[in-house]
Structure formats: structure tokens, C-alpha cells
Amino acid sequence: MKIAFIIVTFHTPKTQITRLKSEIIKLAGSDSEIYIIDNTNNNKGYAAGVNSGLKSAIKDGRNIFIVANPDISFGRLEKQNLIAGGKHFDVWGLAMKQGKKTYYGGEIDKWRLSGGLITKKPTKRFINVDYVSGSLMLFTKKVINKIGYWDKKYFMYYEDVDYCHRAIRAGLKIGIDSKSGFTHYEISKRNPKKRRYLAKSRLRFFMKHSNFKQKIRELVRLPKTAAEEFRKK
């Protein structure tokens, strides 16, 4: 088992990177490798950065890939709990503490194809979900062999939803280990452009994966959608 941690950074403080590296070394030990993909100068987007890391890791013979945002913390998580989901799923994640809430993966609205995080705590440890947050996503080389790399057309947001959706369509299993967790500080919430990026990426996901009936329904719903967006402002 050769683990690769892939971390995409963008104007990320060195102290934050150093802190996360230290946590990873303590967590995973010597059989892991850390790949820092710095997008500060090229600004090529999160998915493209992840792909760069994956390609380097594959060349190095790695077979378990852990994509992580730099603004997370593993806390006191132990290695066996980090990778336990691999016995049940092809793509998996952990319970994500964000602010005052904890999320257990995500679900996709069957009509609008919008993604939403799950707040209800599961009764079982390992549960199937529609997608895993890209702030911490784990998967094996089997997934890359089956569906390829992340879609770099997504600049920011929904690239994780897209990857998991493609995996499910290919017959792979997606899930969460609800008993193991990490903390996501969500630095992106300070980005004034976040809503615009979310809307654009959600539309890309919808147009890519929706069927004719879903497209017609969304077209009819446009006035309501516009009103909802107006109220958010």
C-alpha cells in the first residue's frame, strides 16, 4: 500500500502547509508521499491541480490517493481509521466538521442535480453517499483506471461531485466512514467570488449530466431560480 497525499495550494501561507505536512507525516508515516501542487502563479483551477498531482503519484507507483485541501486538520485521526473505508468503497471520505456542524458526505437532488451536504448523523459507520467532499477524498488506482482523471473544465467547485457521479455511473462504490473525522476550516467562504464560481460549476455539472426532462424542468423553473438568487444577495 503506497499512499499519495495530493494538496493543491493557491496563495496558501507557508505556515499552513508546514502544519499540514507535519500532521500527515505523523498520521501516515514513511510509506506515504506528499505532493504539493501550487497554483498560485498559473491559476489553472483545482481539478487541473489535482490531476497534476495524480499523474506524478502514479509515476511514482502510488496506488492510494488522498486529495486534501490545505485548510484541513486531521487532528488525532489514526492511520487505520483514515483508510478503513477502502474495505467498503472505491471512493470514500470521512465525517467533516465545518464550523459548528458535521457533514457526512453529500447527496444530489434528482431533478436539479445540485449537491448538498448531509447533516443527519448515520446510524451505521459505513454509509453510501452520492459524493464525497473534495476537501478530503480518498480513492484507489482502480478508480483512475476505470473513469480517468478529474474534469479540469471545472475551475472551482463541483469537480468532486462530478468525479463521484462518474464513478457511480461506472459501477463503483462511494461512501463515508461516519465514525472517523477531520476538520475543514473552509477558508474559501471568505472569497467574494465563491457564489459565482458555485453557480457556474453547478450549471456545468447540470448540463453535462442532465437528461431531457431535467433540462425542461429547469427551464420552466428559471423565474423561481432567479428569485432565489436575488434573495441571497
N, C-alpha and C positions, 0 to 999 in steps of 0.2 A: 504494500500500500504506500504509494508516493503522493503526498498531498501538496497541492499548489494553492497558495493564497494570492488572489488577484485583487489589487486595490487600485482604483482609478482616482487620481487626485486632480484638483483644479484650484490653484491658489491656496493650497492647504498648508497651514503652518507646520514647520518642521517639528515643533514640539508634539503636535498631534500625531504625526507619522511615527516619531520615535516612540511615543507612548504605545501606539497600536502594535508596532513591531515587537516591543518588549512583551506585550500580552500574548502575542502569537507564539513567540519562542517559548514562553512559559507554558502555554497551553498545548502546543503540538510537538515540541521537541525537535530533535535533529533530523527527523525523516520528512520534514516539510521545507518548502522553499517559498519565499515571499517575492512577488513580482509587483513592483510599484510602477504604474503607468501614469506619467504626469502629462495631463492635457493642458497645462497652463499656457503654453506657447502655441500649440496647434489648435486647441479648442475644437476638437473633432467629435465630441459627443461621448456619452457614457458607454453606449453599446460598442462603438468602434474601439474605445479604450479597452473594454473587456476582451474583445476579440484579439487585440494585440497581445494581451497577457496570456490568453488561452493558447495561442499559436506558439509562444515562447515556451510555455509549460509543457505542451505536447512534444516539442523538440527535445526537451529535457527528460522525457519519459514519464511524466506525471500522469496519474490516472484518476485522481480525485481532485475536483476543482472547487474552490471556495471563493466565490465572488463577494467582496465586502466593501462597504462604504468606509471611508476613513473616520467618519464621525460615529463609530460604534464602539462599544466596550464589551468584552467577553466576561468581565467580572471574575467570578470564581468558577466559571464553567470548566469542566474536566473533559479531556480528550474523548473518552469513551462515550460521553453524552453528546458531544459535538457530532460524532459520526454514526451514532446509533440508528438514526433514521435511514441510513443506507441499507439496512437489512430489510426495510419495508418499502422504500421508494427509490425511484431513479433520480428524481429531483426533490430535495427536501429543504426545510428551513426549521427555525426554532421559534418559540414564543418571543415576540418583540415588545419590549417595554419602551414606550414612547410617551414622554410627558407623564401624565397621571394614569394612562391607560396601557393595557397589554393587548396585543393583537395576535391572533392565531391563524396566520395566513390570510388569503383573500378569496373572494367569490366574484364571479362575473354575472352581471344582470343578463338574463337570457334573451331579452329583447334589445336593450340599448347597448349591450356589450361593454358597459362601464364597469370598472373594477372598484371594489370596496373591501376594506379590511374587516375581518371578523373580530368582534369584541367578546362574544359569548364564549366562556371557558368550556372546553370539551370535557366530557366525562371519561374519555379514553385518552391514553398517552399519544398514540399514533393515529392521526386522522387524515383522510383525503381532503384536499382543497383544490380550488380551481387554479390558484397560483401562489407562488412564494415571493415575498418582497425581495427586490434586488439589493436591499441594504445588507442582506446576508443570505445568499443562496448557495446550496451545495449540490453538486451533481457529478456523475461519473463520466468516463470517456465514452461509455455506451451511448449516452445521450448525444454527444457530438457526432458520433459515428452514424446515429440514426437521423438526426434533424439538422446537423451542421452548427454554424455559429449564430450569434445574436444578430438581429436585423439592425444594421448600422444606420438605416434610414430614420430610426428613432434617435433624435438628438438627446432628449432627456425625458424620462417617464414612459411608462407602458412597455419599455423594452423587456422588462421582467415578465409582465403579463403575457406578452406576445410569445416569449420563449416557452413559458409553461403551457400556453394554449396549443402551440405547435407540438409540444411533447405529448400532451394528452391525445391529440388527434392521431399521433403516430403510435398510440397504444402503450405509452409509458406511464408510470405512476408518479403522481405529485402529492406531497403531503407535508405535515408538520409534526414535529416532536413537541407536544404541548407542555411537557414537564421540564424541558431544558430551555433556557432563555438567554437573551442578550439585551443590551440597552442601545437604543438608537437615539442620538441627541438631535437628529433632524435639523442640521444647520441650514438645509435648503429652504426651510419655512421663512427665512429672512430675505429670500430672493424675491424682489418685486415682480420679476417676470415669471414666477412659478405658475400662476394661474394660466397664463398664455401658453406656456410650454405644455401644461397638463391638457388643456383643451385641444391643442394641435395634435398631440400624440394620441389622445383618445380618439380623435377623428380619424387619424391614420389607421389605428387598430380596427375601428369600426368598418371603414371602407375596405380594409384588407380581408376581414373575416366574416362580414355580414352577408346574409342571403337576400334575395329579392324582397321578401316580406318584411324583413327587418329594416331595409332601406326605405321602403314605402312608409312604414310606421314612423320612422324617424323624421321623414319629410313632413308628414302630417303634424308631427309634434313640434315642429320648429317654433311656432309662436310661444308655446309653453316653455321651451328650452331657452328662448331669448329672454323671457320674463324672469326665469330662474337666475340667469346670469346677471341680469340687471339688479336683482335684489342682493346679490353677493357683493356688488360694488359699494 
